[in-house]
Amino acid sequence: MNISKAIELGKQENWIDACSRVNPSDSKQWYIMLTDRDKKSYILVNDDEVPLTSEDLNSFVPILKEVGLKAFSVIF
């Protein structure tokens, strides 16, 4: 899910959950999965369709706030 679209859908309260998971290709990196009201999951990507990844889970907090979520889970 493109971050711009995710923010737009977040304003409509479309997201019910978010979780951060370990990147399968790099165990030091994390990525975000959003779940919508229809229980469909999406990997959060930038405007170039590249998944947003980080080694620091705290860096996701402002992004998830902007998407309209107040909490997220971490899955190892």
C-alpha positions as CSV (number, residue, x, y, z in Angstrom):
1,M,0.0,0.0,0.0
2,N,1.4,3.3,-1.1
3,I,2.0,5.6,1.9
4,S,0.0,8.5,0.3
5,K,-3.0,6.2,-0.3
6,A,-2.6,4.8,3.2
7,I,-2.8,8.3,4.8
8,E,-5.9,9.1,2.7
9,L,-7.6,5.8,3.8
10,G,-6.5,6.4,7.4
11,K,-8.5,9.7,7.4
12,Q,-11.5,7.5,6.6
13,E,-10.6,5.3,9.5
14,N,-10.0,2.3,7.2
15,W,-7.2,0.7,9.2
16,I,-7.9,-1.6,12.1
17,D,-4.4,-2.8,12.8
18,A,-0.7,-2.5,12.0
19,C,2.2,-4.8,12.8
20,S,5.9,-4.7,12.2
21,R,7.6,-7.8,11.1
22,V,11.2,-8.9,10.4
23,N,12.3,-8.4,6.8
24,P,12.8,-12.0,5.4
25,S,15.7,-10.8,3.3
26,D,17.5,-8.9,6.2
27,S,16.9,-9.9,9.8
28,K,18.1,-6.5,11.1
29,Q,15.3,-4.7,9.2
30,W,11.6,-4.4,9.9
31,Y,8.6,-3.5,7.7
32,I,5.0,-2.5,8.3
33,M,1.9,-4.4,7.4
34,L,-1.5,-2.6,7.6
35,T,-4.8,-4.4,8.0
36,D,-8.0,-2.9,6.8
37,R,-11.7,-3.3,7.9
38,D,-12.1,-6.1,5.4
39,K,-9.2,-8.0,7.1
40,K,-6.9,-7.5,4.0
41,S,-3.3,-6.9,4.8
42,Y,-0.9,-4.6,2.9
43,I,2.8,-3.9,3.1
44,L,3.4,-0.2,3.5
45,V,5.5,1.1,0.6
46,N,6.9,4.6,-0.4
47,D,5.8,6.5,-3.5
48,D,8.4,4.5,-5.6
49,E,6.7,1.2,-4.5
50,V,9.6,0.2,-2.3
51,P,8.7,-1.3,1.1
52,L,9.3,1.0,4.0
53,T,11.9,-0.7,6.2
54,S,14.0,0.3,9.2
55,E,16.3,-1.1,11.8
56,D,14.7,1.2,14.4
57,L,11.1,0.3,15.3
58,N,10.7,3.8,16.8
59,S,11.0,5.3,13.3
60,F,7.6,3.8,12.4
61,V,5.7,5.7,15.1
62,P,5.3,9.0,13.3
63,I,4.4,7.2,10.1
64,L,1.7,5.1,11.8
65,K,0.3,8.2,13.5
66,E,0.1,9.9,10.1
67,V,-1.7,6.8,8.8
68,G,-4.2,7.2,11.6
69,L,-3.2,4.4,14.0
70,K,-2.4,4.8,17.7
71,A,-0.7,1.4,18.3
72,F,1.0,-1.4,16.5
73,S,2.3,-4.8,17.3
74,V,5.7,-6.3,16.7
75,I,6.0,-9.9,15.4
76,F,9.4,-11.6,15.5
